[in-house]
Amino acid sequence: MSNLPKVYWACYVGARSMANLITQEEGRSRESLLADRSFIRRIGRDSMDKVDPKYCPKLYLYEGRFTDFAFAPIGLLLFNQRVVDAFQGELEKNGELYPVDCKDAPQTYYYYRVTTFVEAMDLAKISKQDDRYQNGSTYNSMSTELFTFIPENVADLLAFKDSQQNPARNLYLGQKFVDVAKEYRFTGLHKETFKPIWP
């Protein structure tokens, strides 16, 4: 059991999101705000075919806390240039970085959209416990108690999504991602930020 690759979720810990759209900036139009919300919603849902990938939404961080990681409850990771540099190009192997216009930030922030889709869940095994999940079929949601990943498909991945999930909104992180985060002691993280979900 110990030789299985560990899989994590990134969990926001705290009473409220640390990142939000700029809503009260002087001269900010309703159309501009809606365009930002639409862009962020679409990258979170992998609907990039309907937006300009070079679009740069405007954000602010609550209380001016410019931590390395700043979470928003939209299924995406948001972090700064220090995090990008620490991964030394590894992030781009599993996803895409979208710069954010973060008000008064001392360095650039990015949304990270994971683009690595693999057959992650072992539906053949899971179907023996719950026949709603059949191999070769898509699923919308699943109890974490049923989570069973295919070890060889998720080993050594930094971040990934399950290609069998429809829509594939759940973002999973591998041990490599968590190891780098711990090594560099990024600010904005909590001891429960990376929640182990399997095995």
Backbone as numpy.savetxt, mean C-alpha at the origin, in Angstrom:
# Nx Ny Nz CAx CAy CAz Cx Cy Cz
7.28 -25.05 9.38 6.46 -23.85 9.38 7.32 -22.58 9.38
8.48 -22.66 10.05 9.31 -21.46 10.18 9.99 -21.06 8.88
10.09 -21.98 7.92 10.75 -21.65 6.67 9.80 -21.02 5.66
8.54 -20.82 6.02 7.58 -20.17 5.13 7.85 -18.68 5.08
7.72 -18.05 3.90 7.94 -16.60 3.82 6.83 -15.86 4.58
7.21 -14.88 5.36 6.22 -14.12 6.13 5.55 -13.07 5.25
4.27 -12.87 5.50 3.48 -11.88 4.78 2.87 -10.92 5.80
2.88 -9.62 5.45 2.41 -8.58 6.37 1.38 -7.69 5.69
0.63 -7.00 6.54 -0.21 -5.88 6.13 0.38 -4.63 6.73
0.24 -3.51 6.04 0.58 -2.22 6.63 -0.69 -1.68 7.28
-0.64 -1.50 8.59 -1.81 -1.06 9.34 -1.61 0.35 9.86
-2.59 1.21 9.61 -2.52 2.55 10.19 -2.86 2.45 11.66
-2.01 3.01 12.49 -2.21 2.97 13.94 -2.41 4.39 14.43
-3.53 4.67 15.03 -3.80 6.00 15.55 -5.24 6.38 15.32
-5.62 7.53 15.85 -7.02 7.94 15.82 -7.44 8.51 14.48
-6.48 9.04 13.71 -6.86 9.63 12.43 -5.70 9.52 11.44
-6.05 9.70 10.22 -5.04 9.66 9.17 -4.07 10.82 9.35
-2.78 10.58 9.06 -1.80 11.66 9.17 -1.73 12.50 7.91
-2.24 11.98 6.81 -2.18 12.70 5.54 -3.59 12.97 5.04
-3.77 14.12 4.44 -5.10 14.45 3.92 -4.95 15.42 2.76
-6.02 15.55 2.01 -6.02 16.54 0.94 -6.07 17.94 1.53
-5.46 18.86 0.84 -5.56 20.26 1.25 -6.98 20.72 0.92
-7.75 21.01 1.93 -9.15 21.37 1.71 -9.42 22.86 1.90
-8.56 23.53 2.63 -8.85 24.93 2.96 -7.81 25.89 2.41
-7.02 25.44 1.48 -6.02 26.33 0.90 -6.72 27.46 0.16
-6.25 28.65 0.39 -6.88 29.82 -0.22 -6.84 29.72 -1.75
-7.98 29.96 -2.37 -8.07 29.92 -3.82 -8.25 28.52 -4.40
-8.36 27.53 -3.56 -8.51 26.14 -4.03 -9.94 25.91 -4.50
-10.08 25.51 -5.75 -11.42 25.32 -6.31 -11.96 23.93 -5.95
-13.26 23.82 -5.99 -13.92 22.53 -5.72 -13.50 21.51 -6.77
-13.38 21.95 -8.02 -12.99 21.06 -9.10 -11.59 20.49 -8.88
-10.69 21.34 -8.39 -9.32 20.91 -8.13 -9.29 19.86 -7.01
-10.07 20.09 -5.97 -10.14 19.15 -4.86 -10.71 17.81 -5.32
-11.78 17.86 -6.11 -12.40 16.63 -6.61 -11.45 15.86 -7.53
-10.66 16.60 -8.31 -9.69 15.96 -9.20 -8.63 15.21 -8.39
-8.19 15.81 -7.28 -7.22 15.15 -6.40 -7.80 13.88 -5.80
-9.03 14.00 -5.30 -9.68 12.83 -4.69 -9.86 11.70 -5.70
-10.25 12.07 -6.91 -10.45 11.07 -7.96 -9.15 10.37 -8.29
-8.07 11.12 -8.40 -6.77 10.54 -8.73 -6.35 9.54 -7.67
-6.43 9.94 -6.40 -5.99 9.07 -5.31 -6.86 7.82 -5.21
-8.17 8.01 -5.40 -9.08 6.86 -5.37 -8.74 5.87 -6.48
-8.42 6.40 -7.66 -8.16 5.52 -8.80 -6.83 4.77 -8.67
-5.79 5.42 -8.15 -4.54 4.67 -7.99 -4.67 3.63 -6.89
-5.53 3.90 -5.90 -5.77 2.92 -4.85 -6.55 1.72 -5.35
-7.32 1.91 -6.41 -8.15 0.83 -6.96 -7.62 0.30 -8.28
-6.40 0.71 -8.65 -5.79 0.25 -9.90 -6.62 0.61 -11.12
-7.18 1.82 -11.11 -7.97 2.29 -12.27 -7.24 3.43 -12.96
-5.98 3.19 -13.28 -5.15 4.26 -13.82 -5.42 4.57 -15.28
-6.24 3.76 -15.94 -6.52 4.00 -17.35 -7.34 5.27 -17.57
-7.93 5.82 -16.51 -8.80 6.99 -16.67 -8.19 8.29 -16.14
-6.94 8.25 -15.71 -6.31 9.47 -15.19 -4.91 9.64 -15.76
-4.41 10.86 -15.66 -3.06 11.16 -16.10 -2.08 10.70 -15.02
-1.19 9.74 -15.31 -0.27 9.24 -14.28 0.72 10.30 -13.80
0.84 11.41 -14.53 1.76 12.47 -14.12 1.07 13.53 -13.25
-0.20 13.33 -12.99 -0.96 14.25 -12.15 -0.33 14.27 -10.74
-0.28 15.43 -10.12 0.35 15.55 -8.80 -0.66 16.14 -7.81
-1.30 15.29 -6.97 -2.28 15.79 -6.01 -1.63 16.61 -4.91
-2.42 17.48 -4.29 -1.93 18.31 -3.19 -2.38 17.72 -1.86
-1.42 17.62 -0.93 -1.71 17.09 0.39 -1.10 17.98 1.46
-1.55 17.76 2.69 -0.84 18.31 3.82 -0.77 17.22 4.88
0.17 17.36 5.82 0.27 16.41 6.92 -0.26 17.09 8.17
-1.08 16.40 8.92 -1.62 16.95 10.15 -0.51 17.42 11.07
-0.72 18.61 11.64 0.19 19.18 12.64 1.62 19.34 12.11
1.77 19.35 10.79 3.09 19.55 10.21 4.09 18.48 10.57
3.63 17.26 10.82 4.52 16.17 11.21 5.06 15.49 9.96
6.22 15.91 9.53 6.79 15.37 8.29 7.61 14.11 8.58
6.90 13.05 8.91 7.55 11.78 9.18 7.88 11.08 7.87
8.73 10.06 7.94 9.11 9.33 6.73 7.89 8.63 6.12
7.10 7.98 6.96 5.85 7.36 6.52 4.69 8.22 7.00
3.70 8.41 6.12 2.49 9.13 6.50 1.32 8.39 5.86
0.47 7.81 6.69 -0.56 6.93 6.16 -1.87 7.64 5.92
-2.54 7.22 4.87 -3.88 7.67 4.56 -4.73 6.42 4.37
-5.99 6.43 4.80 -6.79 5.20 4.78 -7.37 4.88 3.40
-6.48 4.64 2.43 -6.96 4.38 1.08 -6.28 3.17 0.45
-5.59 2.37 1.27 -4.95 1.17 0.74 -3.67 1.44 -0.02
-3.08 2.62 0.19 -1.81 2.96 -0.45 -0.79 3.30 0.62
0.48 3.17 0.28 1.53 3.65 1.16 1.93 5.05 0.73
2.23 5.88 1.68 2.68 7.25 1.42 3.95 7.47 2.24
5.05 7.78 1.54 6.30 8.00 2.25 7.17 8.99 1.49
8.27 9.39 2.13 9.11 10.45 1.55 10.34 9.90 0.83
11.16 10.83 0.36 12.33 10.48 -0.44 13.33 9.63 0.33
13.41 9.82 1.64 14.35 9.02 2.45 14.01 7.54 2.35
12.73 7.21 2.34 12.30 5.81 2.22 12.66 5.28 0.84
12.38 6.07 -0.19 12.69 5.66 -1.56 14.18 5.37 -1.71
15.02 6.26 -1.18 16.47 6.09 -1.28 16.94 4.84 -0.55
16.34 4.54 0.60 16.76 3.39 1.40 16.54 2.07 0.65
15.49 2.01 -0.17 15.20 0.78 -0.89 16.02 0.61 -2.16
16.79 1.64 -2.53 17.76 1.55 -3.62 17.20 0.92 -4.90
16.06 1.42 -5.35 15.48 0.96 -6.60 14.59 -0.26 -6.49
14.54 -0.90 -5.32 13.75 -2.11 -5.15 12.24 -1.82 -5.23
11.82 -0.66 -4.79 10.39 -0.33 -4.83 9.84 -0.36 -6.24
10.63 0.17 -7.18 10.18 0.26 -8.56 10.05 -1.11 -9.23
10.65 -2.14 -8.65 10.52 -3.49 -9.21 9.14 -4.07 -8.94
8.48 -3.58 -7.89 7.16 -4.11 -7.52 6.04 -3.09 -7.61
6.35 -1.87 -8.04 5.29 -0.86 -8.10 5.73 0.43 -8.74
4.89 1.45 -8.59 5.15 2.76 -9.19 5.02 3.84 -8.12
5.87 4.86 -8.25 5.88 5.98 -7.32 5.23 7.19 -7.98
4.30 7.82 -7.25 3.62 9.01 -7.74 3.90 10.17 -6.80
4.64 11.20 -7.28 4.95 12.32 -6.40 3.70 13.09 -5.96
3.78 13.62 -4.76 2.68 14.36 -4.15 3.17 15.76 -3.82
2.34 16.76 -4.07 2.65 18.13 -3.69 2.23 18.30 -2.23
3.16 18.02 -1.33 2.86 18.04 0.11 3.29 19.39 0.67
2.31 20.16 1.13 2.53 21.54 1.56 3.59 21.63 2.66
4.58 22.49 2.41 5.66 22.81 3.36 6.59 21.64 3.67
6.49 20.54 2.93 7.34 19.37 3.22 8.79 19.67 2.87
9.74 19.23 3.72 11.16 19.46 3.45 11.72 18.58 2.34
10.99 17.54 1.96 11.40 16.69 0.85 10.17 16.09 0.19
10.38 15.49 -0.97 9.27 14.96 -1.77 8.62 13.75 -1.10
7.29 13.71 -1.17 6.52 12.54 -0.74 5.96 11.84 -1.97
5.70 10.54 -1.81 5.18 9.73 -2.91 4.08 8.79 -2.43
3.09 8.59 -3.29 2.20 7.46 -3.11 2.87 6.28 -3.80
2.76 5.12 -3.18 3.33 3.92 -3.77 2.20 2.99 -4.17
2.11 2.75 -5.48 1.09 1.85 -6.03 1.76 0.55 -6.43
1.37 -0.54 -5.79 1.94 -1.85 -6.08 1.37 -2.37 -7.39
2.25 -2.80 -8.28 1.83 -3.30 -9.59 2.20 -4.77 -9.80
2.75 -5.41 -8.77 3.09 -6.83 -8.86 1.89 -7.65 -8.43
1.30 -8.36 -9.40 0.16 -9.23 -9.14 0.61 -10.67 -9.31
0.41 -11.48 -8.28 0.76 -12.90 -8.35 -0.41 -13.73 -7.83
-0.42 -14.99 -8.20 -1.40 -15.91 -7.64 -0.94 -16.21 -6.22
-1.40 -15.40 -5.29 -0.87 -15.43 -3.93 -1.59 -16.42 -3.02
-2.92 -16.37 -3.02 -3.69 -17.24 -2.13 -3.78 -18.66 -2.70
-3.62 -19.64 -1.83 -3.74 -21.05 -2.23 -5.21 -21.44 -2.13
-5.97 -21.12 -3.18 -7.42 -21.37 -3.16 -7.76 -22.86 -3.13
-6.86 -23.70 -3.65 -7.10 -25.14 -3.59 -7.18 -25.61 -2.14
-6.27 -25.11 -1.30 -6.28 -25.46 0.12 -7.43 -24.77 0.85
-7.63 -23.50 0.53 -8.66 -22.72 1.23 -10.05 -23.29 0.95
-10.28 -23.79 -0.27 -11.60 -24.32 -0.64 -11.99 -25.54 0.19
-11.00 -26.22 0.77 -11.31 -27.38 1.63 -11.94 -26.95 2.94
-11.67 -25.67 3.33 -12.27 -25.13 4.55 -13.53 -24.34 4.24
-13.55 -23.72 3.07 -14.70 -22.89 2.68 -14.88 -23.01 1.16
-15.93 -23.68 0.74 -16.10 -23.98 -0.69 -16.49 -22.78 -1.54
-16.61 -21.59 -0.92 -16.86 -20.38 -1.71 -15.63 -19.96 -2.51
-14.46 -20.43 -2.11 -13.21 -20.03 -2.75 -12.67 -21.19 -3.58
-12.97 -21.14 -4.87 -12.59 -22.23 -5.76 -11.38 -21.84 -6.62
-10.49 -22.76 -6.80 -9.31 -22.53 -7.63 -9.74 -22.11 -9.04
-9.11 -21.07 -9.55 -9.45 -20.58 -10.88 -10.54 -19.53 -10.89
-11.13 -19.25 -9.73 -12.18 -18.22 -9.62 -11.64 -17.00 -8.90
-12.28 -15.87 -9.11 -11.91 -14.66 -8.38 -12.72 -14.58 -7.10
-12.23 -13.81 -6.15 -12.96 -13.60 -4.91 -12.91 -12.12 -4.54
-13.88 -11.65 -3.78 -13.94 -10.24 -3.40 -13.33 -9.97 -2.03
-13.55 -10.88 -1.11 -12.99 -10.71 0.24 -12.84 -12.08 0.87
-12.06 -12.12 1.93 -11.81 -13.39 2.59 -11.43 -13.13 4.04
-11.89 -13.96 4.93 -11.52 -13.86 6.34 -10.03 -14.14 6.49
-9.36 -13.35 7.32 -7.92 -13.57 7.53 -7.64 -14.94 8.12
-8.63 -15.53 8.77 -8.45 -16.87 9.35 -8.23 -17.92 8.27
-8.67 -17.63 7.04 -8.50 -18.57 5.93 -7.21 -18.35 5.14
-6.53 -17.24 5.40 -5.36 -16.89 4.59 -4.36 -18.05 4.54
-4.07 -18.48 3.33 -3.05 -19.48 3.07 -2.39 -19.09 1.76
-1.14 -18.65 1.83 -0.43 -18.20 0.64 0.35 -19.35 0.00
0.65 -19.19 -1.28 1.49 -20.15 -2.00 2.94 -19.70 -1.80
3.71 -20.40 -0.95 5.03 -19.91 -0.55 5.95 -19.52 -1.71
6.05 -20.39 -2.74 6.98 -20.10 -3.83 6.55 -18.89 -4.67
5.28 -18.53 -4.62 4.79 -17.38 -5.40 5.02 -16.05 -4.70
5.18 -16.07 -3.38 5.31 -14.80 -2.65 6.69 -14.63 -2.02
7.51 -15.65 -2.08 8.85 -15.57 -1.49 9.67 -14.48 -2.17
10.39 -13.71 -1.38 11.32 -12.67 -1.85 10.65 -11.47 -2.51
9.33 -11.36 -2.43 8.66 -10.18 -2.98 8.65 -9.06 -1.95
8.87 -7.85 -2.42 8.85 -6.69 -1.54 7.40 -6.33 -1.20
6.56 -6.28 -2.21 5.14 -5.95 -2.05 4.39 -6.58 -3.21
3.14 -6.98 -2.96 2.37 -7.63 -4.02 0.89 -7.57 -3.72
0.10 -7.92 -4.74 -1.34 -8.08 -4.62 -1.70 -9.44 -5.20
-2.84 -9.97 -4.76 -3.28 -11.27 -5.25 -4.06 -11.09 -6.54
-3.58 -11.68 -7.62 -4.23 -11.53 -8.93 -5.60 -12.20 -8.97
-5.90 -13.05 -7.99 -7.19 -13.74 -7.96 -8.28 -12.92 -7.28
-7.87 -11.87 -6.57 -8.85 -11.04 -5.88 -9.42 -10.01 -6.84
-10.72 -9.82 -6.80 -11.38 -8.89 -7.71 -12.34 -7.99 -6.92
-12.02 -6.70 -6.79 -10.79 -6.04 -7.24 -9.63 -6.32 -6.29
-8.42 -6.25 -6.81 -7.23 -6.57 -6.01 -6.81 -5.36 -5.18
-7.54 -5.11 -4.11 -7.26 -3.93 -3.29 -6.30 -4.21 -2.15
-6.24 -5.44 -1.68 -5.38 -5.73 -0.54 -3.91 -5.69 -0.94
-3.16 -4.92 -0.19 -1.73 -4.76 -0.42 -0.99 -5.59 0.62
-0.13 -6.48 0.15 0.65 -7.34 1.04 2.12 -6.97 0.96
2.80 -7.08 2.08 4.22 -6.76 2.15 5.00 -8.00 2.54
6.19 -8.14 1.95 7.06 -9.26 2.28 8.04 -8.90 3.38
8.77 -9.90 3.83 9.73 -9.71 4.93 10.80 -8.69 4.56
11.19 -8.66 3.30 12.24 -7.73 2.86 11.84 -6.28 3.11
10.58 -5.95 2.84 10.09 -4.59 3.06 10.18 -4.24 4.54
9.72 -5.13 5.39 9.71 -4.89 6.83 11.13 -4.80 7.38
12.03 -5.63 6.87 13.42 -5.60 7.32 14.08 -4.26 7.04
13.86 -3.73 5.83 14.45 -2.43 5.49 13.86 -1.33 6.37
12.55 -1.37 6.58 11.89 -0.36 7.42 12.47 -0.37 8.83
12.72 -1.55 9.37 13.29 -1.65 10.72 14.74 -1.22 10.76
15.48 -1.58 9.72 16.91 -1.24 9.68 17.11 0.27 9.67
16.29 0.98 8.89 16.46 2.42 8.75 15.69 3.22 9.80
14.89 2.54 10.59 14.14 3.19 11.67 13.38 4.42 11.16
12.60 4.21 10.14 11.82 5.30 9.58 10.87 5.88 10.62
10.72 7.17 10.61 9.78 7.82 11.52 8.37 7.67 10.97
7.40 7.76 11.86 6.01 7.62 11.47 5.50 6.20 11.59
6.39 5.27 11.95 5.99 3.87 12.11 5.73 3.58 13.58
4.90 2.61 13.83 4.54 2.18 15.16 4.91 0.71 15.26
5.03 0.19 16.46 5.40 -1.23 16.61 4.37 -2.16 15.98
3.15 -1.67 15.75 2.11 -2.50 15.14 1.81 -2.10 13.70
2.64 -1.24 13.11 2.38 -0.81 11.73 2.39 -1.99 10.78
3.37 -2.85 10.89 3.46 -4.01 10.00 2.91 -5.22 10.73
1.70 -5.58 10.39 1.00 -6.67 11.07 1.24 -7.99 10.34
1.87 -8.97 11.02 2.07 -10.27 10.38 0.74 -11.00 10.21
0.45 -11.44 9.00 -0.84 -12.10 8.75 -0.69 -13.54 8.31
0.54 -13.96 7.97 0.78 -15.36 7.57 2.27 -15.64 7.61
2.72 -16.81 8.01 1.91 -17.92 8.52 1.51 -17.65 9.96
